[in-house]
Amino acid sequence: MKNFLISLTKVKFVRDIATMQVGQVVTTGAGFLSSILFARFLGLGGYGTYAIVLAFTGLLGFITNFGQQATALTFFSKAYGEKDSTRIKEILHYYFVVSVCSALFLLALMYFLPAITERMYDSAEIGKLARIIFASSIIDPLFVFGSIILQSVREIRKLTILENSRIVIQLGLSILFLINGMGVKGVLLGSLFGTAIMSLVSILTYNKIRPTYNLPSFSEILCVKSYKHVWRLVVDGIWITIDKNTKNLYPNIFVAILGMYAQESVVGLFRLAFKLGNLPTSFVLTNIGKLATSVIPTLIGKGVAIRSSLLRLTVYSCSIHIGATIGALLIVPPLIPIVYGGAFDVAIYPLIIIAVLHTSNVIHALITPILRMYSRMHYAIGFNVIATISSLGLFYILMGRIRITFALYIALSVFHVISILVVIPALSLIKYKIPQQ
């Protein structure tokens, strides 16, 4: 065991994860603190309303997310590994062009949000609150731009500081607004203003590091005259977008449907359960996925044979994630009634189930970059669509026959079992496409 742990410290991928994990302590702590404070300030009913707003906007991400962030990160990392300056400009140009198109679409859709939520939830107020999240989504690509660059050039320390600063500022502003009695609106405005502030910092950070890594200026990026590359990347982005959007249906679609049939207090409990059950993923797997998205394409771009390395990364990643899950299940459940209040202790049961189910996500984090690189995202999309349709169908059938919460547990389990089957075609792709040392 000791030798295994020592070998982990010698792997650059693992060392980068460790660097990000130091910052992730702040991220996870802020997320945990925010869930406590939001639940305390908003109460069970208000927290349920907050959950419905997030689930509703998450569902609309299916038509508002154009996938430019994941597409740019995947192909920019490869271009940077190849030191292809022309390709770098084209990819960043694509990113800004599609981000502007996405912003215009979001602006148009914002007008109709209250009418949509009036029909779904008999509440136009939910749509008005959703407008704040849309405004944040319009600004967010500026912040993400800096994150893409820092991640690709492996400035992990700067990336960690940038991302943690946004989280802390957002939390601070949200708490300030909550203290002033602004409720759910205050929470969302805190997120919006925090994103705006850190987007400016992100742009300034890019300008500062640009000469060091021989990256193009904004004028060079925006003055690219040809748009042929935009269409080529949009095609790849469509597949990545569909994949991300089908993934984003989980758990939003289940929470949104639950909000249509159950009391807001029940929705609030499941929102908390998903929040806490996702702690191991947010603490460990988020960083593994980020590094895999940039590291694997970079290695392929350099012509490095990575089949054996990918196997080792899988072992390391699974070990880290399972360990984090066990730790969370030992620590978090006893704290729920203490820090959130006795009304929230029912969330312990769905928390345990959700945390265990989420251990399968580590496989997706490592497989996804390979599928993107070789234009095989339809594998992941197909399994996600089948998993979503099957689990939702089962949910509708069961919720009229057994308790709605039990029906949800079964549906979530079916979703994870089916979605993880994407590993079968992915293994064939790895066998035939990726060179062996």
C-alpha positions as CSV (number, residue, x, y, z in Angstrom):
1,M,0.0,0.0,0.0
2,K,2.9,2.4,0.9
3,N,4.6,1.7,-2.4
4,F,1.3,2.4,-4.3
5,L,0.9,5.7,-2.5
6,I,4.5,6.7,-3.3
7,S,4.0,5.8,-7.0
8,L,1.0,8.1,-7.1
9,T,3.1,11.1,-6.0
10,K,5.4,10.5,-9.0
11,V,2.7,10.8,-11.6
12,K,2.4,14.3,-13.0
13,F,-1.3,13.9,-13.6
14,V,-1.8,13.0,-9.9
15,R,0.4,15.8,-8.8
16,D,-1.7,18.3,-10.7
17,I,-4.8,16.8,-9.2
18,A,-3.2,17.2,-5.8
19,T,-2.6,20.9,-6.5
20,M,-6.2,21.4,-7.6
21,Q,-7.4,19.5,-4.5
22,V,-5.7,22.0,-2.2
23,G,-7.9,24.7,-3.8
24,Q,-10.8,22.3,-4.0
25,V,-10.9,22.3,-0.2
26,V,-12.0,26.0,-0.4
27,T,-14.5,25.1,-3.2
28,T,-16.0,22.2,-1.3
29,G,-16.0,24.2,2.0
30,A,-17.7,27.1,0.3
31,G,-20.3,24.8,-1.3
32,F,-21.0,23.1,2.0
33,L,-21.2,26.5,3.8
34,S,-23.5,27.9,1.1
35,S,-25.9,24.9,1.4
36,I,-26.1,25.4,5.2
37,L,-26.6,29.2,5.0
38,F,-29.0,29.1,2.1
39,A,-31.1,26.4,3.9
40,R,-31.1,28.3,7.1
41,F,-32.0,31.7,5.6
42,L,-34.5,30.4,3.0
43,G,-36.1,27.7,5.0
44,L,-37.3,24.4,3.6
45,G,-39.9,26.0,1.3
46,G,-37.6,28.7,0.0
47,Y,-34.8,26.2,-0.5
48,G,-37.3,24.1,-2.5
49,T,-38.1,27.2,-4.7
50,Y,-34.3,27.7,-5.2
51,A,-34.0,24.0,-6.3
52,I,-36.8,24.4,-8.8
53,V,-35.3,27.5,-10.3
54,L,-31.9,25.7,-10.7
55,A,-33.5,22.6,-12.1
56,F,-35.7,24.6,-14.6
57,T,-32.7,26.6,-16.0
58,G,-30.7,23.4,-16.1
59,L,-33.3,21.8,-18.3
60,L,-33.3,24.8,-20.6
61,G,-29.5,24.3,-21.0
62,F,-30.5,21.5,-23.4
63,I,-31.3,24.2,-26.0
64,T,-29.1,27.1,-24.8
65,N,-25.7,25.3,-24.3
66,F,-23.8,25.3,-27.7
67,G,-20.9,23.4,-26.3
68,Q,-18.2,26.0,-27.2
69,Q,-16.5,25.6,-23.8
70,A,-15.8,21.9,-24.0
71,T,-15.1,22.0,-27.7
72,A,-12.6,24.9,-27.3
73,L,-10.8,23.2,-24.4
74,T,-10.5,19.8,-26.2
75,F,-9.2,21.2,-29.5
76,F,-7.2,24.1,-28.0
77,S,-5.3,21.6,-25.8
78,K,-4.4,19.6,-28.8
79,A,-3.4,22.6,-30.9
80,Y,-1.3,23.9,-28.0
81,G,0.4,20.5,-27.7
82,E,1.2,20.7,-31.4
83,K,2.3,24.4,-31.1
84,D,0.0,25.2,-34.1
85,S,-0.4,29.0,-33.8
86,T,-2.9,29.2,-36.7
87,R,-5.1,26.5,-35.2
88,I,-4.9,28.2,-31.8
89,K,-6.3,31.5,-33.2
90,E,-9.0,29.6,-35.1
91,I,-10.2,27.7,-32.1
92,L,-10.3,30.8,-29.9
93,H,-12.1,32.8,-32.7
94,Y,-14.7,30.0,-32.9
95,Y,-15.1,30.2,-29.1
96,F,-15.9,33.9,-29.1
97,V,-18.2,33.8,-32.2
98,V,-20.3,31.0,-30.8
99,S,-20.4,32.6,-27.3
100,V,-21.9,35.7,-28.9
101,C,-24.5,33.7,-30.7
102,S,-25.4,31.9,-27.5
103,A,-25.7,35.2,-25.7
104,L,-28.1,36.6,-28.3
105,F,-30.2,33.4,-28.1
106,L,-30.3,33.7,-24.3
107,L,-31.4,37.3,-24.4
108,A,-34.3,36.4,-26.7
109,L,-35.4,33.5,-24.6
110,M,-35.3,35.5,-21.3
111,Y,-38.5,37.4,-22.4
112,F,-40.6,34.2,-22.4
113,L,-39.3,32.6,-19.1
114,P,-42.1,33.9,-16.8
115,A,-44.8,32.7,-19.3
116,I,-43.2,29.3,-19.4
117,T,-42.9,28.8,-15.7
118,E,-46.5,30.1,-15.3
119,R,-47.7,27.1,-17.3
120,M,-45.3,24.6,-15.7
121,Y,-45.4,25.6,-12.0
122,D,-48.2,28.2,-11.8
123,S,-45.6,30.8,-10.9
124,A,-44.2,33.5,-13.1
125,E,-41.8,34.4,-10.3
126,I,-39.7,31.3,-11.0
127,G,-39.2,32.6,-14.6
128,K,-38.2,36.0,-13.4
129,L,-35.6,34.5,-11.1
130,A,-34.4,32.3,-13.9
131,R,-33.6,35.5,-15.9
132,I,-30.8,36.2,-13.4
133,I,-29.2,32.9,-14.1
134,F,-29.5,33.5,-17.8
135,A,-27.7,36.9,-17.4
136,S,-24.9,35.1,-15.5
137,S,-24.7,32.6,-18.3
138,I,-24.2,35.4,-20.9
139,I,-21.2,36.8,-18.9
140,D,-19.7,33.4,-17.9
141,P,-17.9,32.6,-21.2
142,L,-15.5,35.5,-20.5
143,F,-14.5,33.8,-17.2
144,V,-14.3,30.4,-18.8
145,F,-12.0,31.7,-21.5
146,G,-9.3,32.3,-19.0
147,S,-9.9,28.9,-17.4
148,I,-9.5,27.2,-20.7
149,I,-6.1,28.9,-21.3
150,L,-4.8,28.3,-17.8
151,Q,-5.8,24.6,-17.9
152,S,-4.3,24.0,-21.3
153,V,-0.9,25.6,-20.5
154,R,-1.0,23.7,-17.2
155,E,-1.0,26.9,-15.0
156,I,-2.9,24.8,-12.4
157,R,-2.1,27.1,-9.5
158,K,-3.4,30.2,-11.2
159,L,-6.4,28.3,-12.4
160,T,-7.2,27.2,-8.9
161,I,-6.9,30.7,-7.4
162,L,-9.1,32.1,-10.2
163,E,-11.9,29.6,-9.7
164,N,-11.8,29.7,-5.9
165,S,-11.9,33.4,-5.9
166,R,-15.1,33.4,-7.9
167,I,-16.7,31.0,-5.6
168,V,-15.8,32.9,-2.5
169,I,-16.9,36.3,-3.9
170,Q,-20.2,34.8,-5.1
171,L,-20.8,33.3,-1.7
172,G,-19.9,36.5,0.1
173,L,-22.3,38.6,-2.0
174,S,-25.1,36.0,-1.8
175,I,-24.9,36.0,2.0
176,L,-24.8,39.8,2.1
177,F,-28.0,39.9,0.0
178,L,-29.6,37.2,2.2
179,I,-28.9,39.2,5.3
180,N,-30.7,42.1,3.7
181,G,-33.8,40.0,3.2
182,M,-33.5,39.4,-0.6
183,G,-34.2,35.7,-0.4
184,V,-33.7,33.5,-3.5
185,K,-33.2,36.6,-5.6
186,G,-30.3,37.6,-3.4
187,V,-28.6,34.3,-3.8
188,L,-28.9,34.5,-7.6
189,L,-27.7,38.1,-7.8
190,G,-24.7,37.2,-5.7
191,S,-23.7,34.6,-8.3
192,L,-24.3,37.1,-11.1
193,F,-22.2,39.9,-9.7
194,G,-19.4,37.4,-8.7
195,T,-19.3,36.1,-12.2
196,A,-19.1,39.6,-13.6
197,I,-16.2,40.6,-11.3
198,M,-14.2,37.5,-12.0
199,S,-14.8,37.6,-15.7
200,L,-12.9,40.9,-15.8
201,V,-10.1,39.3,-13.7
202,S,-10.0,36.3,-16.1
203,I,-9.4,38.6,-19.1
204,L,-6.7,40.5,-17.3
205,T,-5.0,37.2,-16.4
206,Y,-4.9,36.1,-20.0
207,N,-3.3,39.4,-21.1
208,K,-0.7,38.9,-18.4
209,I,0.3,35.4,-19.3
210,R,-0.1,35.7,-23.1
211,P,3.5,36.7,-23.9
212,T,4.9,33.9,-21.7
213,Y,3.2,31.2,-23.7
214,N,3.2,32.9,-27.1
215,L,-0.6,33.2,-27.3
216,P,-2.5,35.5,-29.7
217,S,-3.8,38.9,-28.6
218,F,-7.5,39.6,-28.6
219,S,-7.2,41.6,-31.8
220,E,-5.5,38.6,-33.6
221,I,-8.2,36.3,-32.4
222,L,-11.1,38.5,-33.4
223,C,-9.7,39.6,-36.7
224,V,-9.5,36.0,-38.1
225,K,-11.2,36.5,-41.5
226,S,-12.2,33.0,-42.5
227,Y,-15.2,31.3,-40.9
228,K,-14.7,27.8,-42.3
229,H,-13.1,26.6,-39.1
230,V,-16.1,27.9,-37.2
231,W,-18.4,25.5,-39.0
232,R,-16.0,22.6,-38.7
233,L,-15.8,23.1,-34.9
234,V,-19.5,23.7,-34.6
235,V,-20.1,20.2,-36.1
236,D,-17.8,18.7,-33.4
237,G,-19.4,21.0,-30.9
238,I,-22.9,19.8,-31.7
239,W,-22.0,16.3,-30.7
240,I,-20.2,17.5,-27.5
241,T,-23.2,19.8,-26.8
242,I,-25.7,17.0,-27.1
243,D,-23.6,14.9,-24.9
244,K,-23.3,17.6,-22.2
245,N,-26.9,18.5,-22.5
246,T,-28.1,14.9,-22.1
247,K,-25.8,14.6,-19.1
248,N,-27.2,17.9,-17.7
249,L,-30.6,16.4,-17.8
250,Y,-29.4,14.4,-14.7
251,P,-30.5,15.3,-12.1
252,N,-32.3,18.4,-13.3
253,I,-35.1,16.6,-15.1
254,F,-35.9,14.4,-12.1
255,V,-35.9,17.4,-9.7
256,A,-38.0,19.5,-12.2
257,I,-40.6,16.7,-12.5
258,L,-40.5,16.1,-8.7
259,G,-41.4,19.8,-8.3
260,M,-44.5,19.3,-10.4
261,Y,-45.9,16.4,-8.3
262,A,-44.4,16.8,-4.8
263,Q,-44.4,19.6,-2.2
264,E,-41.6,22.2,-2.3
265,S,-40.2,20.8,1.0
266,V,-39.7,17.4,-0.6
267,V,-37.9,19.0,-3.6
268,G,-35.8,21.0,-1.2
269,L,-34.7,17.7,0.6
270,F,-33.7,16.1,-2.6
271,R,-31.9,19.2,-3.8
272,L,-29.8,19.0,-0.6
273,A,-29.3,15.3,-1.0
274,F,-28.0,15.8,-4.5
275,K,-25.8,18.7,-3.3
276,L,-24.2,16.7,-0.5
277,G,-24.2,13.4,-2.4
278,N,-22.2,15.1,-5.1
279,L,-19.5,16.3,-2.7
280,P,-17.0,13.5,-3.6
281,T,-17.5,14.3,-7.3
282,S,-17.1,18.0,-6.8
283,F,-14.1,17.5,-4.5
284,V,-12.2,14.9,-6.6
285,L,-13.8,14.0,-9.9
286,T,-14.3,17.6,-11.1
287,N,-10.5,18.0,-11.1
288,I,-9.8,14.6,-12.6
289,G,-12.2,15.4,-15.4
290,K,-10.7,18.8,-16.0
291,L,-7.2,17.5,-16.3
292,A,-8.2,14.5,-18.4
293,T,-10.0,16.9,-20.9
294,S,-6.8,18.8,-21.4
295,V,-4.0,16.3,-20.7
296,I,-5.2,13.4,-22.9
297,P,-5.7,15.5,-26.1
298,T,-2.3,17.2,-25.4
299,L,-0.6,13.8,-25.2
300,I,-2.2,12.6,-28.3
301,G,-1.2,15.9,-30.1
302,K,2.4,15.2,-29.1
303,G,2.2,11.7,-30.5
304,V,2.5,10.0,-27.1
305,A,1.3,6.5,-26.7
306,I,-1.2,6.6,-23.8
307,R,-3.1,3.3,-23.6
308,S,-1.0,2.0,-20.7
309,S,-1.1,5.4,-19.1
310,L,-4.9,5.6,-19.5
311,L,-5.2,2.3,-17.6
312,R,-3.1,3.7,-14.8
313,L,-5.1,6.9,-14.7
314,T,-8.3,4.8,-14.3
315,V,-6.9,2.9,-11.4
316,Y,-5.6,6.1,-9.7
317,S,-8.8,8.0,-10.3
318,C,-11.1,5.2,-9.1
319,S,-9.1,4.8,-6.0
320,I,-9.2,8.5,-5.2
321,H,-12.9,8.9,-5.9
322,I,-14.0,5.8,-4.0
323,G,-11.9,6.9,-1.0
324,A,-13.5,10.4,-1.1
325,T,-17.0,8.8,-1.2
326,I,-16.4,6.6,1.8
327,G,-15.0,9.6,3.7
328,A,-18.0,11.7,2.8
329,L,-20.5,9.0,3.9
330,L,-18.7,8.7,7.2
331,I,-18.6,12.5,7.9
332,V,-21.6,14.2,6.3
333,P,-24.8,12.2,7.4
334,P,-24.3,12.8,11.2
335,L,-23.8,16.5,10.6
336,I,-27.0,17.1,8.6
337,P,-29.4,17.5,11.5
338,I,-26.8,19.5,13.5
339,V,-25.9,22.1,10.8
340,Y,-29.1,22.2,8.8
341,G,-31.7,21.5,11.4
342,G,-33.9,18.5,12.3
343,A,-36.3,19.2,9.4
344,F,-33.5,18.2,6.9
345,D,-32.4,14.9,8.5
346,V,-34.6,13.0,6.1
347,A,-32.1,14.0,3.4
348,I,-29.7,11.4,4.8
349,Y,-31.3,8.5,3.0
350,P,-31.2,9.9,-0.6
351,L,-27.7,11.3,0.2
352,I,-26.3,7.8,0.7
353,I,-27.9,6.4,-2.4
354,I,-26.9,9.3,-4.6
355,A,-23.3,9.3,-3.3
356,V,-22.9,5.5,-4.1
357,L,-24.4,5.9,-7.5
358,H,-22.1,8.7,-8.4
359,T,-19.0,6.6,-8.0
360,S,-19.6,5.4,-11.6
361,N,-19.0,8.9,-12.9
362,V,-15.2,8.5,-12.8
363,I,-15.4,6.2,-15.8
364,H,-17.2,8.9,-17.8
365,A,-14.6,11.5,-16.8
366,L,-11.8,9.5,-18.4
367,I,-13.7,8.2,-21.4
368,T,-15.2,11.5,-22.6
369,P,-12.0,13.1,-23.8
370,I,-11.2,10.0,-25.9
371,L,-14.7,10.0,-27.5
372,R,-14.4,13.7,-28.3
373,M,-10.9,13.4,-29.9
374,Y,-12.1,10.7,-32.3
375,S,-15.6,12.1,-33.0
376,R,-17.4,9.3,-31.3
377,M,-19.6,11.3,-28.9
378,H,-22.6,9.6,-30.3
379,Y,-21.6,6.6,-28.2
380,A,-22.1,8.6,-25.0
381,I,-25.1,10.4,-26.3
382,G,-26.9,7.2,-27.3
383,F,-26.4,5.6,-23.9
384,N,-27.4,8.8,-22.0
385,V,-30.6,9.2,-24.1
386,I,-31.5,5.5,-23.5
387,A,-30.7,5.8,-19.8
388,T,-32.8,9.0,-19.4
389,I,-35.8,7.8,-21.4
390,S,-35.8,4.4,-19.6
391,S,-35.4,5.8,-16.1
392,L,-38.0,8.5,-16.7
393,G,-40.4,6.0,-18.1
394,L,-39.9,3.8,-15.1
395,F,-40.2,6.7,-12.8
396,Y,-43.6,7.6,-14.2
397,I,-44.8,4.0,-14.0
398,L,-43.7,3.5,-10.4
399,M,-44.6,6.8,-8.8
400,G,-48.3,6.0,-9.2
401,R,-47.8,2.6,-7.5
402,I,-45.2,3.2,-4.8
403,R,-43.9,6.2,-2.8
404,I,-42.6,8.8,-5.2
405,T,-39.3,8.9,-3.3
406,F,-38.8,5.1,-3.7
407,A,-39.7,5.4,-7.4
408,L,-37.0,8.1,-7.8
409,Y,-34.4,5.9,-6.1
410,I,-35.1,3.1,-8.5
411,A,-35.1,5.4,-11.6
412,L,-31.8,6.9,-10.6
413,S,-30.2,3.5,-10.2
414,V,-31.4,2.4,-13.6
415,F,-30.0,5.6,-15.2
416,H,-26.5,5.0,-13.8
417,V,-26.5,1.3,-14.8
418,I,-27.4,2.0,-18.4
419,S,-25.2,5.0,-18.8
420,I,-22.1,3.2,-17.6
421,L,-22.5,0.7,-20.4
422,V,-20.8,3.2,-22.7
423,V,-17.5,1.7,-21.5
424,I,-18.1,-1.2,-23.8
425,P,-17.8,0.6,-27.2
426,A,-15.2,3.0,-25.6
427,L,-12.9,0.0,-24.9
428,S,-13.1,-1.0,-28.5
429,L,-12.2,2.5,-29.6
430,I,-9.2,2.6,-27.3
431,K,-8.1,-0.8,-28.6
432,Y,-8.1,0.2,-32.3
433,K,-7.5,4.0,-32.3
434,I,-4.9,4.7,-29.6
435,P,-1.3,3.5,-30.1
436,Q,0.3,1.1,-27.7
437,Q,3.8,1.7,-26.3
